[in-house]
């Protein structure tokens, strides 16, 4: 009888002890754990003479400069970079960042340095998320806290494609030197894409303003964010939209095709919905996992928008492959200038990434302004017969 009572009490207390252990664990609890066989190390641009010229200088156009080249096993856990001249004089869209893991001769990270850190086009603005941030002054300090493991060496380099000299390049790359990695550690990847999407022959029929809309159940002609081989998990995206129309750009659904499936098992309901927002936002907003650090300033949704989402607590898992794409307008009905940087982890052995778009393809489109709109109105007035009383929303069929 006593034994039964003791077992009953133990069974009641067990869930309480488990709950207590869970409560005591939080995002900062690991900081109190003393690590074994781990040393902190850094590679930076500091002046090795002891002087104050703590930078790489005179990186010529076309030159590739190595920032980090380390043997053995380790885990990069912090990167900080700032560059001169300023972005309006030196395009961050044409400094290519590449990262190589475990002796591979192909990069697992390849992206323009600005878009990688959250600076779209050739602009500079503050940006704050959990894994990436860009800070004062005027968004010129580029910061990453992504975990980047390697078991047999790592190399990080930049390639100058700007057409001019990089005057100064300052950086820190902090990492943990370890004896060996745990077998379940994936390798960090990031890939940039850019596309000027095309409208269909029937025109830019968003919100059915031109007639009945078509359907897109398979994701054909979607904008591609990531096409991944191997086993791993998807961690997020910086998404850059330049819209040449005041019509809302974000009716396009997100679609995750996992392990070669023909129809996506993760199918969203609209662009702003995937990015955890709603009702066609035009508001600057920052959350550790999602936000709008740059919003368009034109009429309606005319102009540039940068939106991000990181899957910190909800990674998208796959065993063989993942293809992530998104519609550019419902049924891919809009012409948009789109760019993105996707981030994920994959278990070795690694596969080579697709090439990123070239310098000419990456060039940002110019802004549509009031003069362009007035010229469109002028052509519309001529098409309508140039009646002096034309207002702007008349239709030929109403005349």
C-alpha positions as CSV (number, residue, x, y, z in Angstrom):
1,X,0.0,0.0,0.0
2,X,2.8,2.4,0.9
3,X,4.6,1.6,-2.4
4,X,1.4,2.4,-4.4
5,X,1.0,5.7,-2.5
6,X,4.7,6.7,-3.2
7,X,4.3,5.8,-6.9
8,X,1.0,7.8,-7.1
9,X,2.7,10.9,-5.5
10,X,5.7,10.6,-7.8
11,X,3.4,10.4,-10.8
12,X,1.7,13.6,-9.7
13,X,4.9,15.5,-9.1
14,X,6.7,14.5,-12.3
15,X,4.7,16.8,-14.6
16,X,5.3,19.6,-12.1
17,X,9.0,19.1,-12.2
18,X,9.0,19.0,-16.0
19,X,7.0,22.3,-16.1
20,X,9.4,23.8,-13.6
21,X,12.4,22.9,-15.8
22,X,10.7,24.4,-18.8
23,X,9.9,27.6,-16.9
24,X,13.5,28.0,-15.9
25,X,14.7,27.7,-19.5
26,X,14.5,30.9,-21.5
27,X,16.2,32.6,-24.4
28,X,19.0,33.8,-22.1
29,X,19.4,30.6,-19.9
30,X,22.2,29.2,-22.1
31,X,24.4,32.2,-21.3
32,X,24.9,30.8,-17.8
33,X,26.3,27.5,-19.0
34,X,30.0,27.2,-18.8
35,X,31.3,25.7,-22.1
36,X,34.1,23.1,-22.4
37,X,36.8,23.2,-25.1
38,X,35.5,26.4,-26.7
39,X,37.6,29.6,-27.3
40,X,36.4,32.9,-28.6
41,X,38.3,34.3,-31.6
42,X,38.1,37.2,-34.0
43,X,39.3,38.1,-37.5
44,X,39.0,41.9,-38.1
45,X,40.4,44.7,-40.2
46,X,42.4,46.1,-37.3
47,X,45.7,47.8,-37.9
48,X,48.4,45.1,-37.1
49,X,51.1,47.8,-36.6
50,X,49.2,49.1,-33.6
51,X,48.2,52.3,-35.3
52,X,44.6,53.5,-36.0
53,X,44.3,52.6,-39.7
54,X,41.8,49.8,-38.8
55,X,40.5,49.0,-42.3
56,X,41.1,47.5,-45.7
57,X,41.8,50.2,-48.2
58,X,41.8,50.8,-51.9
59,X,39.9,47.7,-53.0
60,X,40.0,48.1,-56.8
61,X,37.0,47.5,-59.1
62,X,37.0,43.8,-60.1
63,X,39.2,42.8,-57.1
64,X,38.2,40.0,-54.7
65,X,39.4,40.5,-51.1
66,X,39.4,37.7,-48.5
67,X,38.0,38.8,-45.1
68,X,38.1,35.4,-43.3
69,X,40.2,32.3,-43.9
70,X,40.2,29.9,-41.0
71,X,41.1,26.1,-40.7
72,X,39.4,23.6,-38.5
73,X,36.0,23.7,-36.9
74,X,34.2,26.7,-35.6
75,X,31.0,28.7,-35.4
76,X,30.7,32.3,-36.6
77,X,28.3,34.1,-34.4
78,X,28.7,37.8,-35.1
79,X,29.7,39.9,-38.1
80,X,29.9,43.7,-38.3
81,X,30.8,45.7,-41.4
82,X,30.9,49.4,-42.4
83,X,32.1,50.8,-45.8
84,X,33.1,54.0,-47.3
85,X,32.2,55.9,-49.5
86,X,28.6,56.2,-48.5
87,X,25.8,54.3,-50.3
88,X,24.8,57.1,-52.6
89,X,28.4,57.1,-53.9
90,X,29.2,53.4,-53.7
91,X,26.6,50.8,-54.5
92,X,26.1,48.1,-51.8
93,X,24.2,46.3,-54.5
94,X,27.4,45.7,-56.4
95,X,29.7,44.5,-53.6
96,X,29.2,40.7,-53.7
97,X,29.5,38.7,-50.4
98,X,30.5,35.1,-50.6
99,X,31.0,32.5,-47.9
100,X,32.5,29.0,-48.3
101,X,32.3,26.1,-45.8
102,X,34.4,23.0,-45.3
103,X,36.8,23.4,-48.1
104,X,34.2,23.6,-50.8
105,X,35.2,25.5,-54.0
106,X,31.7,26.9,-54.4
107,X,30.0,29.4,-52.1
108,X,27.1,28.6,-49.8
109,X,26.3,32.3,-49.4
110,X,26.3,34.6,-52.5
111,X,24.5,37.9,-52.4
112,X,25.1,41.6,-52.8
113,X,26.2,42.9,-49.4
114,X,23.5,45.5,-49.0
115,X,20.5,43.2,-49.6
116,X,22.0,40.4,-47.5
117,X,22.1,42.7,-44.4
118,X,18.7,44.3,-45.2
119,X,19.6,47.3,-47.4
120,X,17.6,47.3,-50.6
121,X,18.6,48.9,-53.9
122,X,21.4,51.4,-53.3
123,X,19.8,52.9,-50.3
124,X,20.7,53.2,-46.6
125,X,18.2,53.1,-43.7
126,X,18.0,51.7,-40.2
127,X,16.7,48.1,-39.9
128,X,16.3,45.9,-36.9
129,X,15.5,42.1,-36.6
130,X,16.7,39.3,-34.4
131,X,19.4,37.8,-36.8
132,X,20.2,40.9,-38.9
133,X,20.3,44.7,-38.2
134,X,21.6,47.9,-39.8
135,X,22.2,50.7,-37.5
136,X,23.3,54.3,-36.9
137,X,24.5,56.4,-38.5
138,X,21.9,56.4,-41.3
139,X,22.0,52.6,-41.7
140,X,25.7,52.2,-42.4
141,X,26.6,49.6,-39.8
142,X,25.8,46.1,-41.1
143,X,25.3,43.4,-38.5
144,X,24.6,39.7,-38.5
145,X,24.0,37.3,-35.6
146,X,23.2,34.3,-37.7
147,X,25.0,31.1,-36.5
148,X,27.4,29.9,-39.2
149,X,29.0,26.5,-38.4
150,X,31.9,24.9,-40.3
151,X,33.8,21.7,-39.6
152,X,36.8,21.9,-41.9
153,X,37.6,25.5,-42.6
154,X,35.7,28.6,-43.7
155,X,36.4,31.5,-46.1
156,X,34.5,34.8,-46.5
157,X,35.3,37.2,-49.3
158,X,33.9,40.2,-51.1
159,X,34.1,41.0,-54.8
160,X,34.0,44.7,-55.9
161,X,31.7,45.1,-58.9
162,X,30.9,48.7,-58.3
163,X,32.9,50.2,-61.1
164,X,35.0,52.3,-58.6
165,X,37.4,51.8,-55.8
166,X,36.2,50.9,-52.3
167,X,38.0,53.4,-50.2
168,X,37.6,51.8,-46.8
169,X,36.2,48.5,-45.5
170,X,36.0,47.9,-41.8
171,X,34.8,44.6,-40.3
172,X,34.7,42.2,-37.3
173,X,34.0,38.4,-37.7
174,X,33.7,36.8,-34.3
175,X,33.6,33.0,-34.0
176,X,33.9,30.1,-31.6
177,X,36.9,27.8,-32.1
178,X,35.7,24.2,-31.2
179,X,37.2,20.8,-31.3
180,X,34.5,19.5,-33.6
181,X,30.9,20.2,-34.5
182,X,27.9,18.3,-33.4
183,X,26.7,16.0,-36.2
184,X,23.3,17.7,-36.3
185,X,24.7,21.1,-37.2
186,X,23.6,22.4,-40.6
187,X,25.5,24.8,-42.8
188,X,24.2,28.4,-43.3
189,X,23.1,29.4,-46.8
190,X,21.9,32.7,-48.3
191,X,21.0,33.3,-52.0
192,X,20.0,36.5,-53.8
193,X,17.5,36.7,-56.7
194,X,16.3,39.6,-58.7
195,X,13.7,39.7,-61.5
196,X,11.6,42.3,-63.4
197,X,8.4,40.3,-63.5
198,X,6.1,40.5,-66.6
199,X,2.3,41.1,-66.8
200,X,0.2,38.6,-68.8
201,X,-1.3,39.6,-72.2
202,X,-4.6,40.5,-70.7
203,X,-2.9,43.2,-68.6
204,X,-2.3,44.0,-65.0
205,X,-5.7,42.8,-63.8
206,X,-5.3,43.2,-60.0
207,X,-8.4,43.3,-57.9
208,X,-10.3,42.4,-61.1
209,X,-10.3,46.0,-62.2
210,X,-10.0,44.9,-65.9
211,X,-12.4,41.9,-65.7
212,X,-12.5,38.4,-64.4
213,X,-9.3,37.1,-62.8
214,X,-7.5,33.9,-63.6
215,X,-6.3,31.2,-61.2
216,X,-2.9,29.9,-60.3
217,X,-3.1,26.6,-58.3
218,X,0.4,25.4,-59.3
219,X,2.7,28.4,-58.8
220,X,3.6,28.6,-62.5
221,X,5.5,31.9,-63.3
222,X,5.8,32.7,-59.6
223,X,8.8,34.8,-58.4
224,X,11.5,32.4,-57.1
225,X,12.8,33.0,-53.6
226,X,14.7,29.8,-53.0
227,X,15.3,26.4,-54.7
228,X,17.1,24.2,-52.3
229,X,18.5,20.6,-52.4
230,X,19.2,18.5,-49.4
231,X,17.8,18.1,-45.9
232,X,17.4,21.2,-43.7
233,X,15.1,24.0,-42.8
234,X,14.3,27.4,-44.2
235,X,14.9,30.4,-41.9
236,X,13.5,33.5,-43.7
237,X,13.8,36.2,-46.3
238,X,14.4,39.9,-47.0
239,X,12.0,40.8,-49.8
240,X,12.4,44.0,-51.8
241,X,9.5,45.3,-54.0
242,X,9.5,48.2,-56.4
243,X,6.1,48.8,-57.8
244,X,5.6,51.0,-60.9
245,X,1.8,51.2,-60.3
246,X,-0.2,52.6,-57.4
247,X,-2.2,49.4,-57.3
248,X,-1.6,47.1,-54.3
249,X,1.3,44.8,-55.1
250,X,0.7,42.2,-52.4
251,X,-2.2,39.9,-53.4
252,X,0.3,37.2,-54.5
253,X,0.3,34.0,-52.4
254,X,3.4,32.4,-50.9
255,X,4.0,28.7,-51.9
256,X,6.4,26.2,-50.3
257,X,6.9,23.0,-52.3
258,X,8.5,20.4,-50.0
259,X,10.4,17.4,-51.2
260,X,9.4,17.7,-54.9
261,X,5.6,17.9,-54.4
262,X,3.6,19.2,-57.4
263,X,1.2,21.3,-55.3
264,X,2.5,23.2,-52.2
265,X,1.7,21.8,-48.8
266,X,2.2,25.3,-47.4
267,X,0.1,27.7,-49.5
268,X,-0.5,31.2,-48.2
269,X,-3.3,33.8,-48.7
270,X,-1.4,36.9,-49.7
271,X,2.0,38.6,-49.5
272,X,1.3,40.7,-46.5
273,X,-0.2,37.7,-44.7
274,X,3.0,35.7,-45.2
275,X,4.9,38.6,-43.7
276,X,2.6,38.6,-40.6
277,X,0.9,41.9,-41.5
278,X,-2.5,42.7,-42.9
279,X,-4.7,45.1,-45.0
280,X,-2.1,46.5,-47.4
281,X,0.3,48.2,-44.9
282,X,2.3,51.3,-45.6
283,X,3.7,51.7,-42.1
284,X,7.3,51.3,-40.9
285,X,7.4,48.5,-38.4
286,X,10.1,46.3,-36.7
287,X,9.6,43.1,-34.8
288,X,12.4,40.6,-34.1
289,X,10.8,38.2,-36.6
290,X,9.1,40.4,-39.2
291,X,8.6,44.0,-40.3
292,X,8.6,46.8,-42.8
293,X,11.8,48.9,-42.4
294,X,11.2,50.8,-45.7
295,X,7.8,51.7,-47.1
296,X,6.9,53.4,-50.4
297,X,6.3,57.1,-50.3
298,X,4.4,57.4,-53.6
299,X,0.7,57.5,-54.5
300,X,-1.0,54.3,-53.3
301,X,1.7,51.6,-53.3
302,X,3.8,53.3,-56.0
303,X,7.5,53.0,-55.2
304,X,9.8,50.9,-53.0
305,X,9.0,48.6,-50.1
306,X,11.3,46.3,-48.0
307,X,9.6,43.6,-45.9
308,X,11.2,40.8,-44.0
309,X,10.2,37.6,-42.2
310,X,12.4,35.2,-40.2
311,X,11.2,31.7,-39.2
312,X,12.9,31.8,-35.8
313,X,10.3,29.6,-33.9
314,X,8.6,28.1,-37.0
315,X,11.3,26.9,-39.5
316,X,10.1,25.2,-42.7
317,X,11.5,21.7,-42.6
318,X,12.3,19.5,-45.6
319,X,14.1,16.2,-46.2
320,X,15.1,16.3,-49.8
321,X,14.3,19.7,-51.3
322,X,12.4,23.0,-50.9
323,X,11.2,25.4,-53.6
324,X,9.8,28.6,-52.2
325,X,8.1,31.1,-54.5
326,X,5.5,33.9,-54.4
327,X,3.1,35.3,-56.9
328,X,3.7,38.9,-58.2
329,X,0.1,40.0,-57.8
330,X,-2.7,37.5,-57.9
331,X,-2.1,35.0,-60.7
332,X,1.1,36.8,-61.4
333,X,-0.6,39.8,-63.0
334,X,1.8,42.6,-62.1
335,X,5.0,43.9,-63.5
336,X,7.2,44.5,-60.4
337,X,10.9,44.9,-59.8
338,X,11.5,42.2,-57.2
339,X,14.6,41.2,-55.3
340,X,15.1,38.9,-52.3
341,X,17.7,37.2,-50.1
342,X,16.7,33.8,-48.7
343,X,18.4,32.2,-45.6
344,X,18.4,28.5,-44.7
345,X,20.4,25.6,-43.2
346,X,21.3,22.4,-44.9
347,X,23.0,19.2,-43.7
348,X,26.2,18.3,-45.5
349,X,27.1,17.3,-48.2
350,X,26.3,20.6,-49.8
351,X,25.1,21.5,-53.3
352,X,26.2,24.4,-55.5
353,X,23.8,27.4,-55.6
354,X,22.4,28.8,-58.8
355,X,24.3,31.9,-60.1
356,X,22.8,35.2,-59.0
357,X,21.7,37.8,-61.6
358,X,24.5,39.8,-63.1
359,X,25.3,43.5,-62.5
360,X,23.1,44.8,-65.3
361,X,20.2,42.7,-64.2
362,X,20.5,43.9,-60.6
363,X,20.3,47.6,-61.5
364,X,17.4,49.2,-59.6
365,X,14.6,50.7,-61.7
366,X,14.0,54.4,-61.6
367,X,11.1,56.0,-59.7
368,X,7.7,56.7,-61.4
369,X,6.9,60.4,-60.5
370,X,4.2,63.0,-60.9
371,X,5.4,64.0,-64.3
372,X,5.1,60.5,-65.6
373,X,1.6,60.2,-64.3
374,X,0.7,63.5,-65.9
375,X,2.0,62.3,-69.2
376,X,-0.1,59.2,-68.9
377,X,-3.1,61.4,-68.2
378,X,-2.3,63.5,-71.3
379,X,-2.3,60.3,-73.5
380,X,-5.5,59.1,-71.9
381,X,-7.2,62.5,-72.6
382,X,-6.1,62.3,-76.3
383,X,-7.5,58.7,-76.4
384,X,-10.8,60.0,-75.0
385,X,-11.1,62.8,-77.6
386,X,-9.5,65.7,-75.6
387,X,-12.8,66.9,-74.2
388,X,-11.8,69.9,-72.0
389,X,-14.1,68.6,-69.2
390,X,-12.5,65.2,-68.8
391,X,-12.0,64.4,-65.2
392,X,-10.0,61.1,-65.1
393,X,-12.3,58.2,-64.4
394,X,-14.5,58.3,-67.5
395,X,-14.8,55.2,-69.8
396,X,-15.3,55.1,-73.5
397,X,-18.2,52.7,-73.1
398,X,-20.0,55.4,-70.9
399,X,-19.9,58.0,-73.6
